[in-house]
Amino acid sequence: MNTTTTYLGMELKNPLVPSAGPFSQNIDGIRRLEDAGAAAVVMFSLFEEQLRHEADALDYLTSAGSESFPEALSYFPEVSDYRVGADEYLDTLREAKEKTDIPIIGSLNGISSEGWIDYSKKMEQAGADAIELNVYYLGADMEQTAEQVEALYEEAVRSVRAAVDVPVAVKLSPYFSSTAHACRKMVNAGADGLVLFNRFYQPDLDIENREVDLSLNLSSPHEMRLPLRWIGLLRGRIGASLGATTGVHTAEDAVKYLMAGADAVMMTSVLLEKGLDHLGVLLGNLTKWMEAHEYESVEQMQGCLSHKATGGDTAFERANYIKILESYKGQYLTTQQ
């Protein structure tokens, strides 16, 4: 059975890739992931704010909100608590390349053109096989148009693409007025891959203490439906690798993403919940599922249920909305009889 896949031009031994998370902060965690079967590892994100404490960076944090950054919430809650500098990050990346045999993907979350360019170059020099741009900008300015927000993403991609030779992926937000168009613009700007989607942790309100609650909630399987739809819509229609992330807790979840059209399936929450060795369980269960359903390769199932492969099936579009509502209405009426 052939479980290989191609992501960002790299041949991976299987499609399971741990995404940016705290377990890649040290070489022991990365080696454990490799031993468990990881085909590649995305390093934890290097945040430019960790390295730049000037007034402009602090002003950005104040206006955008520290709770907005996807990985920052759990272990970089305050500027004064930042611990990991560029040197430590690059040392870990370099050591990971020396002591493992799988691709290591650097993850960068910048706030300035200089930051995107400078740190992406350093990651490449340290041995990164690819770079994932963990882009996030909170468009809270009422005078700023959607086109202007997209331009910020484009500039980040274009700047890094011109600065490095390794493949570049961009981890996108789902909050675009025209997601398909935004994805195409990222590819035109030079992105070799799209990771869908960045899971932004949203603040809650503690009404008893009258304060913002920044507690962390891990993903659940139902959250995969949004990226599942867009991967299915984009498969075969855009010239870039597709990485799926959010909601992967079982081998069946991985199968869904692959059938929709993902080239790589990424996860974090399930590994935080069940431990790094659980990756081996997922991989074993994926292989068993393929055997039971007579799939000889991952490639054979990839994209088989995409929008393009199903002849433009309306299940991915507006008609699905109507069908779901009608189905639920029928179930309700049946239970009331």
C-alpha positions as CSV (number, residue, x, y, z in Angstrom):
1,M,0.0,0.0,0.0
2,N,1.3,3.4,-1.0
3,T,0.6,6.1,1.6
4,T,2.9,8.7,0.0
5,T,1.7,12.2,-1.0
6,T,3.3,15.3,-2.4
7,Y,3.0,18.6,-0.5
8,L,4.8,21.8,-1.5
9,G,6.8,19.8,-4.0
10,M,8.1,17.5,-1.3
11,E,7.3,13.8,-1.3
12,L,6.1,12.7,2.1
13,K,5.8,9.2,3.3
14,N,2.2,9.8,4.4
15,P,-0.2,12.7,4.6
16,L,-0.1,13.3,8.4
17,V,1.8,16.4,9.4
18,P,1.7,17.8,13.0
19,S,1.0,21.6,12.7
20,A,2.6,24.4,14.6
21,G,2.3,23.7,18.3
22,P,4.2,23.6,21.6
23,F,5.4,20.1,21.0
24,S,7.9,21.3,18.4
25,Q,9.5,23.7,20.8
26,N,12.3,21.2,21.5
27,I,14.2,18.5,19.6
28,D,12.8,15.7,21.9
29,G,9.2,16.5,20.8
30,I,10.1,16.7,17.2
31,R,11.9,13.3,17.3
32,R,9.0,11.7,19.1
33,L,6.7,12.9,16.3
34,E,9.0,11.4,13.7
35,D,9.2,8.1,15.6
36,A,5.3,8.1,15.8
37,G,5.1,8.4,12.0
38,A,5.0,12.1,11.2
39,A,5.7,12.7,7.5
40,A,6.9,16.3,8.3
41,V,6.7,18.7,11.2
42,V,5.7,22.3,11.2
43,M,7.7,24.2,13.8
44,F,6.0,26.3,16.4
45,S,5.4,29.8,15.1
46,L,8.1,32.4,15.5
47,F,6.3,35.7,16.3
48,E,8.0,38.9,15.3
49,E,6.6,40.5,18.5
50,Q,8.9,38.2,20.5
51,L,11.9,39.9,18.8
52,R,10.7,43.5,18.4
53,H,9.6,45.3,21.5
54,E,9.7,48.7,19.9
55,A,6.8,51.1,20.2
56,D,5.4,50.2,16.8
57,A,5.1,46.5,17.7
58,L,3.5,47.2,21.0
59,D,1.1,49.5,19.3
60,Y,0.2,46.7,16.9
61,L,-0.5,44.4,19.7
62,T,-2.7,47.0,21.4
63,S,-4.8,47.6,18.3
64,A,-5.0,44.0,17.0
65,G,-5.4,42.3,20.4
66,S,-3.0,39.6,21.6
67,E,-5.9,37.1,21.8
68,S,-6.0,37.2,18.0
69,F,-2.9,35.3,17.3
70,P,-3.5,31.6,16.9
71,E,-0.6,29.9,18.7
72,A,0.4,32.9,20.8
73,L,-2.5,32.6,23.2
74,S,-1.3,29.6,25.1
75,Y,2.3,30.4,25.7
76,F,3.0,34.0,24.7
77,P,0.2,35.8,26.5
78,E,2.2,39.0,27.4
79,V,5.0,40.8,25.7
80,S,7.0,40.7,29.0
81,D,6.6,36.9,29.0
82,Y,8.2,36.3,25.6
83,R,11.0,33.8,26.1
84,V,11.9,32.4,22.7
85,G,14.2,34.5,20.6
86,A,15.3,34.1,17.0
87,D,18.6,32.4,18.0
88,E,16.9,29.8,20.1
89,Y,14.3,29.1,17.4
90,L,16.9,28.8,14.7
91,D,19.0,26.6,16.8
92,T,16.1,24.2,17.4
93,L,15.3,24.2,13.7
94,R,18.9,23.5,12.8
95,E,19.2,20.7,15.3
96,A,15.9,19.2,14.0
97,K,17.3,19.0,10.5
98,E,20.5,17.4,11.8
99,K,18.8,14.8,14.0
100,T,15.7,13.8,11.9
101,D,15.0,12.5,8.4
102,I,11.8,14.3,7.7
103,P,11.1,17.7,6.3
104,I,11.0,20.5,8.8
105,I,8.8,23.4,8.0
106,G,9.5,26.8,9.6
107,S,6.5,28.8,10.8
108,L,6.6,32.6,10.8
109,N,4.1,35.2,12.0
110,G,5.3,38.6,11.1
111,I,4.1,42.2,11.4
112,S,6.3,44.1,9.0
113,S,7.8,43.6,5.6
114,E,11.3,43.6,7.1
115,G,10.3,41.0,9.6
116,W,8.8,38.6,7.0
117,I,11.9,38.9,4.8
118,D,14.6,38.8,7.5
119,Y,13.3,35.9,9.5
120,S,12.3,33.8,6.5
121,K,15.8,34.1,5.1
122,K,17.2,33.0,8.5
123,M,14.9,30.0,8.6
124,E,16.0,29.0,5.1
125,Q,19.7,29.3,6.1
126,A,19.0,27.2,9.2
127,G,17.8,24.4,7.0
128,A,14.0,24.7,6.8
129,D,12.7,22.6,3.9
130,A,9.8,25.0,3.5
131,I,8.3,28.0,5.3
132,E,4.7,28.5,6.4
133,L,3.5,32.0,6.7
134,N,1.1,32.2,9.6
135,V,-0.6,35.4,8.5
136,Y,-3.1,37.3,10.6
137,Y,-4.4,40.8,10.5
138,L,-7.5,41.9,12.2
139,G,-9.4,44.2,9.9
140,A,-11.0,46.4,12.5
141,D,-10.4,49.7,10.8
142,M,-13.7,50.8,9.3
143,E,-11.9,53.0,6.8
144,Q,-10.0,50.0,5.4
145,T,-11.4,48.0,2.5
146,A,-11.4,44.3,2.0
147,E,-9.1,44.8,-0.9
148,Q,-6.6,46.6,1.3
149,V,-6.7,43.8,3.8
150,E,-6.0,41.2,1.1
151,A,-3.1,43.4,-0.1
152,L,-1.4,43.0,3.3
153,Y,-1.5,39.2,2.9
154,E,-0.3,39.5,-0.7
155,E,2.6,41.6,0.2
156,A,3.7,39.2,2.9
157,V,3.6,36.3,0.4
158,R,5.3,38.3,-2.3
159,S,8.1,39.5,0.0
160,V,9.0,36.1,1.3
161,R,8.7,34.4,-2.1
162,A,11.2,36.9,-3.5
163,A,13.6,36.4,-0.5
164,V,13.8,32.6,-0.3
165,D,14.2,29.6,-2.7
166,V,12.4,27.0,-0.5
167,P,8.6,26.4,-0.9
168,V,6.3,28.9,0.7
169,A,2.9,28.0,2.1
170,V,0.4,30.6,3.5
171,K,-1.9,29.7,6.4
172,L,-5.0,31.7,5.6
173,S,-7.9,33.1,7.6
174,P,-11.4,32.0,6.5
175,Y,-12.7,35.5,6.9
176,F,-12.5,36.9,3.4
177,S,-15.5,38.2,1.5
178,S,-14.4,36.1,-1.5
179,T,-12.4,33.2,-0.2
180,A,-11.7,31.6,-3.6
181,H,-10.5,34.9,-5.1
182,A,-8.3,35.6,-2.1
183,C,-6.7,32.1,-2.4
184,R,-6.0,32.7,-6.1
185,K,-4.4,36.0,-5.3
186,M,-2.1,34.3,-2.8
187,V,-1.0,31.8,-5.4
188,N,-0.5,34.5,-7.9
189,A,1.7,36.3,-5.4
190,G,3.9,33.3,-5.2
191,A,2.4,30.9,-2.6
192,D,3.3,27.2,-3.3
193,G,0.6,26.0,-1.0
194,L,-2.4,27.1,1.0
195,V,-3.2,25.9,4.5
196,L,-6.9,26.1,5.3
197,F,-7.7,27.5,7.7
198,N,-6.0,29.3,10.6
199,R,-8.0,28.6,13.7
200,F,-8.2,31.9,15.6
201,Y,-8.9,31.7,19.2
202,Q,-11.7,34.1,20.1
203,P,-12.1,35.8,23.5
204,D,-15.0,35.0,25.8
205,L,-16.4,37.2,28.5
206,D,-16.3,36.4,32.2
207,I,-19.5,38.2,33.3
208,E,-18.9,37.5,37.0
209,N,-15.5,39.2,37.1
210,R,-16.4,41.6,34.2
211,E,-13.2,40.8,32.2
212,V,-12.2,39.1,29.0
213,D,-11.6,35.4,29.3
214,L,-8.7,34.2,27.2
215,S,-9.0,30.5,28.0
216,L,-7.9,28.0,25.3
217,N,-10.4,25.7,23.7
218,L,-9.0,22.9,21.6
219,S,-10.6,22.0,18.2
220,S,-13.5,19.5,17.8
221,P,-14.3,17.5,14.7
222,H,-17.3,19.6,13.6
223,E,-14.9,22.5,13.0
224,M,-13.5,20.7,10.0
225,R,-16.5,21.4,7.9
226,L,-15.5,24.9,6.8
227,P,-12.0,23.9,5.6
228,L,-13.4,20.7,4.1
229,R,-15.8,22.7,1.9
230,W,-13.1,25.0,0.6
231,I,-10.6,22.3,0.0
232,G,-13.2,20.5,-2.0
233,L,-14.0,23.6,-4.0
234,L,-10.4,24.5,-4.7
235,R,-9.0,21.0,-5.5
236,G,-8.0,20.9,-9.2
237,R,-8.8,24.6,-9.7
238,I,-5.8,26.3,-8.2
239,G,-2.1,25.7,-8.8
240,A,-1.0,25.1,-5.3
241,S,-0.7,22.4,-2.7
242,L,-3.6,22.2,-0.2
243,G,-2.9,21.6,3.5
244,A,-5.9,20.8,5.7
245,T,-6.0,21.8,9.3
246,T,-8.5,22.0,12.2
247,G,-10.7,19.3,13.6
248,V,-8.6,16.2,12.8
249,H,-9.2,13.7,15.7
250,T,-9.6,10.4,13.9
251,A,-8.4,8.6,10.8
252,E,-11.8,9.1,9.3
253,D,-11.4,12.8,9.6
254,A,-8.1,12.5,7.7
255,V,-9.9,10.5,5.0
256,K,-12.5,13.2,4.6
257,Y,-9.9,15.8,4.0
258,L,-8.0,13.6,1.6
259,M,-11.2,12.8,-0.4
260,A,-12.0,16.5,-0.5
261,G,-8.6,17.1,-2.1
262,A,-6.0,17.8,0.7
263,D,-2.4,17.0,-0.1
264,A,-1.4,17.0,3.6
265,V,-3.6,16.6,6.8
266,M,-2.4,18.6,9.8
267,M,-3.3,18.3,13.5
268,T,-2.5,19.8,16.9
269,S,-5.4,19.5,19.3
270,V,-5.6,15.6,19.3
271,L,-1.9,15.4,20.0
272,L,-2.2,17.8,22.9
273,E,-5.2,15.7,24.2
274,K,-3.8,12.2,23.7
275,G,-0.1,12.6,23.5
276,L,2.4,12.6,20.6
277,D,2.4,8.9,20.3
278,H,-1.2,9.0,19.2
279,L,0.0,10.1,15.8
280,G,1.0,6.4,15.3
281,V,-2.5,5.3,16.1
282,L,-4.0,7.7,13.6
283,L,-1.6,6.5,10.9
284,G,-2.3,2.8,11.7
285,N,-6.0,3.4,11.6
286,L,-5.7,5.3,8.3
287,T,-3.9,2.3,6.8
288,K,-6.5,-0.1,8.1
289,W,-9.3,2.1,6.6
290,M,-7.6,2.1,3.2
291,E,-7.2,-1.7,3.3
292,A,-10.8,-2.3,4.3
293,H,-12.0,0.0,1.5
294,E,-9.6,-1.4,-1.1
295,Y,-7.6,1.8,-1.7
296,E,-4.1,1.0,-2.9
297,S,-2.8,4.5,-2.5
298,V,-3.5,7.9,-0.9
299,E,-3.3,9.4,-4.4
300,Q,-6.2,7.2,-5.4
301,M,-8.6,8.7,-2.9
302,Q,-7.3,12.3,-3.0
303,G,-9.9,14.6,-4.5
304,C,-12.4,11.9,-5.4
305,L,-15.1,13.8,-3.7
306,S,-14.0,17.3,-4.7
307,H,-16.2,19.8,-6.4
308,K,-14.4,19.2,-9.7
309,A,-14.3,15.4,-9.5
310,T,-18.1,15.2,-8.8
311,G,-18.9,17.4,-11.8
312,G,-19.6,20.6,-9.9
313,D,-21.8,18.9,-7.4
314,T,-24.0,21.5,-5.7
315,A,-23.4,19.9,-2.3
316,F,-20.4,22.2,-1.9
317,E,-22.5,25.3,-2.8
318,R,-25.8,27.1,-2.1
319,A,-28.1,24.2,-2.9
320,N,-26.6,22.3,0.0
321,Y,-27.9,24.9,2.4
322,I,-31.5,24.4,1.2
323,K,-31.2,20.6,1.3
324,I,-29.9,20.6,4.8
325,L,-32.7,22.8,6.1
326,E,-35.3,20.7,4.3
327,S,-33.8,17.5,5.7
328,Y,-33.8,18.8,9.2
329,K,-37.4,20.0,8.8
330,G,-38.4,16.5,7.6
331,Q,-36.7,14.9,10.7
332,Y,-38.5,17.4,13.0
333,L,-41.9,16.7,11.5
334,T,-41.3,12.9,11.8
335,T,-40.5,13.1,15.5
336,Q,-43.6,15.2,16.1
337,Q,-46.0,12.6,14.6
